[in-house]
Amino acid sequence: MNPLFKEKIMADYPDWHYKPFRLTIAEMNNPHKVIDQFFDRYDLPQIRTCLKDMLYDAIWMDDNDAPMHVATHDDLEKLIDAAWLLRKKKLMKTSSIIQLTRIEDKDLPKDYKNIQEFFDSITLPKALEYLTSAIRAAEAMGIWEMSTPNDLLNFFESLDSLFESVYNIVTDDNIMEKAALSRKYKNPDLTNYSLYCANYDQLMSWDYFPRSLSTKEFRDPYKALALFKSIRVKEDWKEILDYIMNGALSKKSLTESGIYLETFTISEQLRKVIEGCHLIYVRTTFKRENI
């Protein structure tokens, strides 16, 4: 659009265009409530994906304002990150938590970096929700509708990469001692959220508790990884993930496609290894500091 023409249009906008006209009086008096509702509905990875899709759509439309859209996209991401941080800090003031400091380890093995990247990009509750909803969609007639198909494809691609690292860690016996609890944690204190939650996760500790793990696996998550590897060879797991992903994005159910999986058992096995990886992520990525 011609810059002069755009400037004229903007100048003709009535004054209310420069006010928060989407907010009610109550919301204007308490804008934090709007932020809370927004982040209750969406998590950061979803928002970033949505913004990126809108940016790509604008660029593919051969819009002359594409460079401006890129700058706006970056500024919106920054604004949303700031709002997310303000909300978390507000919640932290009302909660008693154990502060964790992220460990920056340049020599961290590749497979552990892969685990970090997985849980840096998606929360444990959201990962389990994606997995469960995909399995349900694969079993039913109808396409997965929790988010965009691209989100599901990216999730399963990341999951496949995560399982590759699981096999490497178990095969090479590449154990990091700090991921397993010492003997004094024979009966772990589950109110010590830092054993299975990162900083902001402690505010919603119930969602991060590893329900699929036994007490021994909670103390030593490598046991969950070893069990996962012993159940099937890596290629079989890859095939199962493909069946679930394709079934979730197909109108036909797995049974209609002639594919028969013990989905309940498979779901439990997948949840177990994901929760085990998350414990390793928390205990190898963050250092506890009592406050």
C-alpha positions as CSV (number, residue, x, y, z in Angstrom):
1,M,0.0,0.0,0.0
2,N,1.2,3.5,-0.8
3,P,2.6,5.1,2.4
4,L,1.0,8.5,1.8
5,F,-2.4,6.8,1.1
6,K,-2.0,4.7,4.3
7,E,-1.1,7.8,6.3
8,K,-4.3,9.5,5.1
9,I,-6.4,6.5,6.0
10,M,-4.9,6.4,9.5
11,A,-5.4,10.2,9.9
12,D,-9.1,9.7,9.1
13,Y,-9.6,7.1,11.9
14,P,-11.9,8.4,14.7
15,D,-10.3,8.9,18.1
16,W,-11.7,5.6,19.5
17,H,-9.4,3.7,17.2
18,Y,-6.6,4.8,19.5
19,K,-8.3,3.5,22.6
20,P,-8.6,-0.1,24.0
21,F,-12.0,-0.4,22.5
22,R,-12.0,-4.3,22.7
23,L,-11.9,-4.1,26.5
24,T,-14.9,-3.8,28.8
25,I,-14.8,-1.2,31.6
26,A,-14.1,-4.1,34.1
27,E,-11.2,-5.3,31.9
28,M,-9.7,-1.8,31.6
29,N,-9.8,-1.5,35.4
30,N,-8.1,-4.9,35.7
31,P,-6.0,-5.6,32.6
32,H,-4.1,-8.4,34.3
33,K,-7.3,-10.5,34.1
34,V,-7.2,-10.3,30.3
35,I,-3.6,-11.4,30.3
36,D,-4.4,-14.3,32.6
37,Q,-7.3,-15.4,30.4
38,F,-5.2,-15.2,27.3
39,F,-2.4,-17.4,28.7
40,D,-4.9,-19.8,30.2
41,R,-6.2,-20.4,26.7
42,Y,-2.9,-20.4,24.8
43,D,0.7,-21.4,25.6
44,L,3.7,-19.7,24.1
45,P,4.5,-22.3,21.4
46,Q,1.0,-22.1,20.1
47,I,1.1,-18.3,19.9
48,R,4.4,-18.2,18.2
49,T,3.2,-20.8,15.6
50,C,0.1,-18.7,14.9
51,L,2.0,-15.5,14.5
52,K,4.5,-17.2,12.2
53,D,1.6,-18.6,10.1
54,M,0.1,-15.2,9.8
55,L,3.4,-13.7,8.8
56,Y,4.1,-16.3,6.1
57,D,0.5,-15.8,4.7
58,A,1.2,-12.0,4.4
59,I,4.6,-12.6,2.7
60,W,3.2,-15.2,0.3
61,M,0.4,-12.7,-0.7
62,D,3.2,-10.6,-2.2
63,D,2.3,-7.7,0.0
64,N,4.5,-4.7,-0.4
65,D,4.4,-4.2,3.3
66,A,6.1,-7.6,4.0
67,P,9.2,-6.0,5.7
68,M,6.9,-4.1,8.0
69,H,5.0,-7.3,8.8
70,V,8.3,-8.9,9.8
71,A,9.1,-6.1,12.2
72,T,5.5,-6.1,13.6
73,H,5.7,-9.9,14.1
74,D,8.9,-9.6,16.1
75,D,7.5,-6.8,18.2
76,L,4.3,-8.8,18.9
77,E,6.4,-11.8,20.0
78,K,8.4,-9.6,22.3
79,L,5.2,-8.0,23.7
80,I,3.6,-11.4,24.3
81,D,6.8,-12.7,26.0
82,A,6.8,-9.7,28.3
83,A,3.1,-10.1,29.2
84,W,3.8,-13.8,29.9
85,L,6.7,-12.9,32.2
86,L,4.7,-10.3,34.0
87,R,2.0,-12.8,34.7
88,K,4.4,-15.5,35.9
89,K,6.2,-13.0,38.2
90,K,2.8,-11.9,39.7
91,L,1.9,-15.5,40.4
92,M,5.3,-16.2,41.9
93,K,4.9,-13.4,44.5
94,T,1.9,-15.3,45.9
95,S,3.6,-18.7,45.9
96,S,6.4,-20.2,48.0
97,I,8.8,-21.9,45.5
98,I,12.3,-23.2,45.3
99,Q,14.2,-20.9,42.9
100,L,16.1,-22.7,40.1
101,T,18.9,-21.3,38.1
102,R,19.4,-22.6,34.5
103,I,22.7,-24.3,34.0
104,E,24.5,-23.2,30.8
105,D,26.7,-26.1,29.8
106,K,28.5,-25.8,26.5
107,D,29.8,-29.3,26.8
108,L,26.4,-30.9,27.4
109,P,26.1,-34.1,25.2
110,K,24.0,-33.7,22.1
111,D,21.3,-36.1,23.3
112,Y,20.8,-34.1,26.4
113,K,20.6,-30.9,24.4
114,N,18.0,-32.6,22.3
115,I,15.9,-33.3,25.5
116,Q,16.4,-29.6,26.5
117,E,15.2,-28.4,23.1
118,F,12.1,-30.6,23.2
119,F,10.9,-29.3,26.6
120,D,12.0,-25.7,25.9
121,S,9.6,-25.8,23.0
122,I,6.6,-27.5,24.6
123,T,5.5,-28.0,28.2
124,L,5.1,-31.5,29.6
125,P,1.3,-31.1,30.1
126,K,0.9,-29.9,26.5
127,A,3.1,-32.7,25.1
128,L,1.0,-35.3,26.9
129,E,-2.2,-33.6,25.8
130,Y,-1.1,-33.6,22.1
131,L,-0.1,-37.3,22.5
132,T,-3.4,-38.4,24.1
133,S,-5.6,-36.4,21.7
134,A,-3.7,-37.7,18.7
135,I,-4.2,-41.3,19.8
136,R,-7.9,-40.7,20.4
137,A,-8.3,-39.0,17.0
138,A,-6.5,-42.0,15.3
139,E,-8.9,-44.4,16.9
140,A,-12.0,-42.4,15.9
141,M,-13.5,-41.3,12.6
142,G,-12.5,-37.7,12.2
143,I,-9.4,-35.5,11.9
144,W,-7.4,-34.2,14.9
145,E,-8.7,-30.7,15.8
146,M,-6.8,-29.7,18.8
147,S,-4.6,-27.3,16.7
148,T,-3.3,-27.1,13.2
149,P,-2.1,-30.2,11.3
150,N,1.3,-28.5,11.1
151,D,1.5,-28.3,14.9
152,L,0.9,-32.1,15.1
153,L,3.5,-32.8,12.4
154,N,6.1,-30.7,14.2
155,F,5.2,-32.4,17.5
156,F,5.7,-35.9,16.2
157,E,8.9,-34.9,14.4
158,S,10.2,-33.6,17.7
159,L,9.0,-36.7,19.5
160,D,10.8,-39.0,17.1
161,S,14.0,-37.0,17.6
162,L,13.5,-37.3,21.4
163,F,13.2,-41.1,21.2
164,E,16.3,-41.2,19.1
165,S,18.2,-39.6,22.0
166,V,16.5,-42.0,24.5
167,Y,17.9,-44.9,22.6
168,N,21.4,-43.3,22.3
169,I,21.5,-42.5,26.0
170,V,20.5,-46.0,27.1
171,T,22.7,-47.8,24.5
172,D,25.8,-45.7,25.3
173,D,25.0,-45.8,29.1
174,N,25.4,-42.0,29.0
175,I,24.2,-41.4,32.5
176,M,24.3,-38.0,34.3
177,E,24.3,-38.7,38.0
178,K,22.4,-35.5,39.0
179,A,19.3,-36.8,37.1
180,A,18.9,-39.7,39.6
181,L,18.1,-39.0,43.2
182,S,20.4,-40.2,46.0
183,R,19.4,-42.9,48.5
184,K,18.1,-40.3,51.0
185,Y,15.2,-39.9,48.6
186,K,13.9,-43.4,49.2
187,N,10.5,-41.9,49.9
188,P,10.7,-38.7,47.9
189,D,8.9,-35.6,49.2
190,L,6.5,-34.8,46.5
191,T,6.0,-31.3,47.9
192,N,9.6,-30.6,46.8
193,Y,8.4,-29.4,43.4
194,S,12.0,-28.7,42.2
195,L,12.4,-32.5,41.8
196,Y,10.1,-32.5,38.9
197,C,9.2,-28.8,38.0
198,A,11.2,-25.9,36.6
199,N,10.6,-22.4,38.1
200,Y,7.3,-21.4,36.6
201,D,6.1,-25.0,36.4
202,Q,6.0,-25.1,40.2
203,L,3.0,-22.8,40.1
204,M,1.1,-25.7,38.4
205,S,2.9,-28.6,40.0
206,W,-0.1,-30.9,39.8
207,D,0.1,-30.8,36.0
208,Y,3.8,-31.8,36.0
209,F,3.6,-34.7,38.5
210,P,4.9,-37.8,36.6
211,R,1.8,-40.0,37.2
212,S,3.0,-42.8,34.9
213,L,6.3,-43.5,36.7
214,S,6.8,-45.9,39.6
215,T,8.7,-44.7,42.7
216,K,11.9,-46.3,41.5
217,E,11.5,-44.6,38.1
218,F,10.8,-41.2,39.8
219,R,14.1,-41.6,41.7
220,D,16.0,-42.8,38.7
221,P,14.2,-41.8,35.4
222,Y,16.8,-43.8,33.4
223,K,14.9,-46.9,34.4
224,A,11.9,-45.6,32.5
225,L,14.1,-45.0,29.5
226,A,15.7,-48.4,29.7
227,L,12.3,-50.0,29.9
228,F,11.1,-48.1,26.8
229,K,14.1,-49.3,24.8
230,S,13.6,-52.9,26.0
231,I,9.9,-53.1,24.8
232,R,10.5,-52.5,21.1
233,V,13.3,-51.8,18.7
234,K,13.6,-48.2,17.6
235,E,12.2,-48.8,14.1
236,D,9.0,-50.3,15.6
237,W,8.4,-47.2,17.7
238,K,9.0,-45.0,14.6
239,E,6.4,-47.0,12.7
240,I,3.9,-46.7,15.6
241,L,4.4,-43.0,15.7
242,D,3.7,-42.7,12.0
243,Y,0.5,-44.8,12.3
244,I,-0.8,-42.6,15.1
245,M,0.1,-39.3,13.4
246,N,-1.3,-40.3,10.0
247,G,-4.4,-41.8,11.7
248,A,-5.0,-38.6,13.6
249,L,-4.9,-36.6,10.4
250,S,-7.1,-39.0,8.5
251,K,-10.9,-39.2,8.5
252,K,-10.6,-43.0,8.8
253,S,-9.9,-44.7,12.0
254,L,-6.8,-47.0,12.4
255,T,-9.1,-50.0,12.5
256,E,-10.8,-48.9,9.2
257,S,-7.4,-48.7,7.7
258,G,-6.6,-52.2,8.7
259,I,-4.2,-51.2,11.5
260,Y,-4.6,-52.7,14.9
261,L,-2.6,-51.3,17.8
262,E,-2.9,-51.8,21.6
263,T,-3.4,-48.0,22.0
264,F,-4.0,-48.1,25.7
265,T,-0.7,-49.9,26.4
266,I,1.2,-47.9,23.9
267,S,-0.2,-44.6,25.3
268,E,1.0,-45.6,28.8
269,Q,4.5,-46.6,27.5
270,L,4.9,-43.3,25.6
271,R,3.7,-41.2,28.6
272,K,6.2,-43.0,30.8
273,V,9.2,-42.3,28.6
274,I,8.1,-38.6,28.0
275,E,7.7,-38.1,31.8
276,G,11.1,-39.8,32.4
277,C,12.7,-37.4,29.9
278,H,11.1,-34.5,31.6
279,L,12.6,-35.4,35.0
280,I,16.0,-35.7,33.3
281,Y,15.4,-32.2,31.7
282,V,14.5,-30.6,35.0
283,R,17.4,-32.2,37.0
284,T,20.1,-31.6,34.4
285,T,19.0,-28.2,33.2
286,F,18.4,-26.4,36.5
287,K,20.3,-25.9,39.7
288,R,18.3,-25.6,42.9
289,E,18.7,-22.6,45.2
290,N,16.6,-22.5,48.3
291,I,15.0,-19.1,48.9
